[in-house]
């Protein structure tokens, strides 16, 4: 089991920045990937950015060049630096951690609200 605690959401104006943090509890199984998804009202949850244990990243086209993901594996923590925010970025952001032990398992944080005003 992996527990995830997110922080860093809030309200900003267009063009502003926020940094999200996701801290994972200690796990007996290595966390293979950590990242962020988001869900806006009336829309499906979508990938924002994901980083694998070896450092490979997968970033959505809509945020590429504005959002940057990083991990501190020693602290089991992931960060999402969000720059030049737009109203379209308004959503609940969920941290995700993925482990592998005889199959893939996904764990989710409680979500943190990001609101960008125009």
Long-range contacts (C-beta under 8 A, 24 or more apart in sequence): 1-25, 1-27, 1-107, 2-27, 2-31, 2-97, 2-99, 2-107, 3-107, 4-95, 4-96, 4-97, 4-107, 4-108, 4-109, 4-110, 5-109, 5-110, 6-93, 6-94, 6-95, 6-109, 6-110, 6-111, 6-112, 7-112, 8-80, 8-112, 9-93, 9-112, 9-113, 9-114, 10-113, 10-114, 10-115, 11-115, 11-116, 11-117, 12-85, 12-114, 12-115, 12-116, 12-117, 13-116, 13-117, 13-118, 14-85, 14-86, 14-87, 14-116, 14-117, 14-118, 15-84, 15-85, 16-85, 16-116, 17-81, 17-82, 17-83, 17-84, 17-85, 18-82, 18-85, 18-114, 19-79, 19-80, 19-81, 19-82, 20-79, 20-80, 20-82, 20-93, 20-95, 20-112, 20-114, 21-77, 21-78, 21-79, 22-77, 22-78, 22-79, 22-80, 22-95, 22-97, 22-109, 23-75, 23-76, 23-77, 24-76, 24-77, 24-78, 24-97, 24-107, 25-76, 26-76, 27-76, 27-99, 29-99, 29-100, 29-101, 30-99, 30-100, 31-73, 31-76, 31-97, 31-98, 31-99, 32-98, 32-99, 32-100, 33-96, 33-97, 33-98, 34-71, 34-78, 34-95, 34-96, 34-97, 34-98, 35-69, 35-78, 35-95, 35-96, 36-69, 36-78, 36-80, 36-93, 36-94, 36-95, 36-96, 37-93, 37-94, 37-96, 38-89, 38-91, 38-92, 38-93, 38-94, 38-114, 39-91, 39-92, 39-94, 39-111, 40-90, 40-91, 40-92, 43-91, 45-94, 48-80, 48-93, 49-80, 50-96, 51-78, 62-88, 63-89, 82-114, 85-114, 85-116, 86-116, 87-116, 87-117, 87-118, 88-116, 89-114, 89-116, 90-114, 90-115, 90-116
